[in-house]
Amino acid sequence: MAKVQKYLDKNGNTKYMFQLYMGIDPQTGNKKRTRRRGFKTKKEATLALSRLQLELENKSSLPTENNILFSEVYSE
C-alpha cells in the first residue's frame, strides 16, 4: 500500500509525494515501483495515487498473454 509523504523542496516549500509498488516485471523479474513528486497539497497527491492505482488495476484485469502463431493467422 502506498503512503503519501511530506517533504521539503530545495526552496523550503512543503510538497507531497508517493511511491507505489506496481508488481514484478515479467521480463526481468525485478520489482517495479513508481514515484510521483511535486504535489502542492496532500489531497492532490492522494487523488493522483488513487487514479494511478485504478489505472493499474484496470490494466492488470486484461489478459496479457496474446501469443498467436503465424500459422494460425495464415490459415484464417
Rosetta constraint file for C-alpha pairs under 8 A:
AtomPair CA 1 CA 20 HARMONIC 7.19 0.50
AtomPair CA 1 CA 21 HARMONIC 7.56 0.50
AtomPair CA 2 CA 18 HARMONIC 6.51 0.50
AtomPair CA 2 CA 19 HARMONIC 5.96 0.50
AtomPair CA 2 CA 20 HARMONIC 5.16 0.50
AtomPair CA 2 CA 21 HARMONIC 7.32 0.50
AtomPair CA 2 CA 49 HARMONIC 7.93 0.50
AtomPair CA 3 CA 18 HARMONIC 5.89 0.50
AtomPair CA 3 CA 19 HARMONIC 7.09 0.50
AtomPair CA 4 CA 16 HARMONIC 6.66 0.50
AtomPair CA 4 CA 17 HARMONIC 5.68 0.50
AtomPair CA 4 CA 18 HARMONIC 4.74 0.50
AtomPair CA 4 CA 19 HARMONIC 7.78 0.50
AtomPair CA 4 CA 42 HARMONIC 7.11 0.50
AtomPair CA 4 CA 45 HARMONIC 6.75 0.50
AtomPair CA 4 CA 46 HARMONIC 6.74 0.50
AtomPair CA 5 CA 16 HARMONIC 5.57 0.50
AtomPair CA 5 CA 17 HARMONIC 5.37 0.50
AtomPair CA 5 CA 18 HARMONIC 6.08 0.50
AtomPair CA 6 CA 14 HARMONIC 6.78 0.50
AtomPair CA 6 CA 15 HARMONIC 5.84 0.50
AtomPair CA 6 CA 16 HARMONIC 4.55 0.50
AtomPair CA 6 CA 17 HARMONIC 6.49 0.50
AtomPair CA 6 CA 42 HARMONIC 7.96 0.50
AtomPair CA 7 CA 14 HARMONIC 5.82 0.50
AtomPair CA 7 CA 15 HARMONIC 5.45 0.50
AtomPair CA 7 CA 16 HARMONIC 6.03 0.50
AtomPair CA 7 CA 17 HARMONIC 7.51 0.50
AtomPair CA 8 CA 12 HARMONIC 5.33 0.50
AtomPair CA 8 CA 13 HARMONIC 5.41 0.50
AtomPair CA 8 CA 14 HARMONIC 4.72 0.50
AtomPair CA 8 CA 15 HARMONIC 5.93 0.50
AtomPair CA 9 CA 13 HARMONIC 5.53 0.50
AtomPair CA 9 CA 14 HARMONIC 6.60 0.50
AtomPair CA 9 CA 15 HARMONIC 6.74 0.50
AtomPair CA 14 CA 40 HARMONIC 7.31 0.50
AtomPair CA 15 CA 37 HARMONIC 7.61 0.50
AtomPair CA 15 CA 38 HARMONIC 5.59 0.50
AtomPair CA 15 CA 39 HARMONIC 5.54 0.50
AtomPair CA 15 CA 40 HARMONIC 5.23 0.50
AtomPair CA 15 CA 41 HARMONIC 6.84 0.50
AtomPair CA 16 CA 37 HARMONIC 6.22 0.50
AtomPair CA 16 CA 38 HARMONIC 5.95 0.50
AtomPair CA 16 CA 39 HARMONIC 4.99 0.50
AtomPair CA 16 CA 40 HARMONIC 6.41 0.50
AtomPair CA 16 CA 41 HARMONIC 6.46 0.50
AtomPair CA 16 CA 42 HARMONIC 6.00 0.50
AtomPair CA 16 CA 45 HARMONIC 6.35 0.50
AtomPair CA 17 CA 35 HARMONIC 7.32 0.50
AtomPair CA 17 CA 36 HARMONIC 5.63 0.50
AtomPair CA 17 CA 37 HARMONIC 4.23 0.50
AtomPair CA 17 CA 38 HARMONIC 6.34 0.50
AtomPair CA 17 CA 39 HARMONIC 6.48 0.50
AtomPair CA 17 CA 45 HARMONIC 6.38 0.50
AtomPair CA 18 CA 35 HARMONIC 5.80 0.50
AtomPair CA 18 CA 36 HARMONIC 5.63 0.50
AtomPair CA 18 CA 37 HARMONIC 6.65 0.50
AtomPair CA 18 CA 45 HARMONIC 7.17 0.50
AtomPair CA 18 CA 49 HARMONIC 7.28 0.50
AtomPair CA 19 CA 33 HARMONIC 6.80 0.50
AtomPair CA 19 CA 34 HARMONIC 5.65 0.50
AtomPair CA 19 CA 35 HARMONIC 4.28 0.50
AtomPair CA 19 CA 36 HARMONIC 6.50 0.50
AtomPair CA 20 CA 33 HARMONIC 5.49 0.50
AtomPair CA 20 CA 34 HARMONIC 5.35 0.50
AtomPair CA 20 CA 35 HARMONIC 6.41 0.50
AtomPair CA 20 CA 49 HARMONIC 7.97 0.50
AtomPair CA 21 CA 31 HARMONIC 7.58 0.50
AtomPair CA 21 CA 32 HARMONIC 6.12 0.50
AtomPair CA 21 CA 33 HARMONIC 4.46 0.50
AtomPair CA 21 CA 34 HARMONIC 6.70 0.50
AtomPair CA 22 CA 31 HARMONIC 7.51 0.50
AtomPair CA 22 CA 32 HARMONIC 5.22 0.50
AtomPair CA 22 CA 33 HARMONIC 5.35 0.50
AtomPair CA 22 CA 34 HARMONIC 7.21 0.50
AtomPair CA 22 CA 56 HARMONIC 7.54 0.50
AtomPair CA 23 CA 31 HARMONIC 5.88 0.50
AtomPair CA 23 CA 32 HARMONIC 5.53 0.50
AtomPair CA 23 CA 33 HARMONIC 7.50 0.50
AtomPair CA 24 CA 29 HARMONIC 5.84 0.50
AtomPair CA 24 CA 30 HARMONIC 5.59 0.50
AtomPair CA 24 CA 31 HARMONIC 4.46 0.50
AtomPair CA 24 CA 32 HARMONIC 5.63 0.50
AtomPair CA 25 CA 29 HARMONIC 5.15 0.50
AtomPair CA 25 CA 30 HARMONIC 5.55 0.50
AtomPair CA 25 CA 31 HARMONIC 6.20 0.50
AtomPair CA 25 CA 32 HARMONIC 6.20 0.50
AtomPair CA 26 CA 30 HARMONIC 7.91 0.50
AtomPair CA 39 CA 44 HARMONIC 6.10 0.50
AtomPair CA 39 CA 45 HARMONIC 5.63 0.50
AtomPair CA 40 CA 44 HARMONIC 6.97 0.50
AtomPair CA 40 CA 45 HARMONIC 7.94 0.50
AtomPair CA 41 CA 45 HARMONIC 6.58 0.50
AtomPair CA 42 CA 46 HARMONIC 6.12 0.50
AtomPair CA 43 CA 47 HARMONIC 6.12 0.50
AtomPair CA 44 CA 48 HARMONIC 6.22 0.50
AtomPair CA 45 CA 49 HARMONIC 6.07 0.50
AtomPair CA 46 CA 50 HARMONIC 6.17 0.50
AtomPair CA 47 CA 51 HARMONIC 6.22 0.50
AtomPair CA 48 CA 52 HARMONIC 6.15 0.50
AtomPair CA 49 CA 53 HARMONIC 6.15 0.50
AtomPair CA 50 CA 54 HARMONIC 6.09 0.50
AtomPair CA 51 CA 55 HARMONIC 6.13 0.50
AtomPair CA 52 CA 56 HARMONIC 6.10 0.50
AtomPair CA 53 CA 57 HARMONIC 6.04 0.50
AtomPair CA 54 CA 58 HARMONIC 6.15 0.50
AtomPair CA 55 CA 59 HARMONIC 6.07 0.50
AtomPair CA 56 CA 60 HARMONIC 6.12 0.50
AtomPair CA 57 CA 61 HARMONIC 6.33 0.50
AtomPair CA 58 CA 62 HARMONIC 7.09 0.50
AtomPair CA 60 CA 64 HARMONIC 7.75 0.50
AtomPair CA 68 CA 72 HARMONIC 6.72 0.50
AtomPair CA 68 CA 73 HARMONIC 7.31 0.50
AtomPair CA 69 CA 73 HARMONIC 6.68 0.50
AtomPair CA 70 CA 74 HARMONIC 5.97 0.50
AtomPair CA 71 CA 75 HARMONIC 6.07 0.50
AtomPair CA 72 CA 76 HARMONIC 6.61 0.50
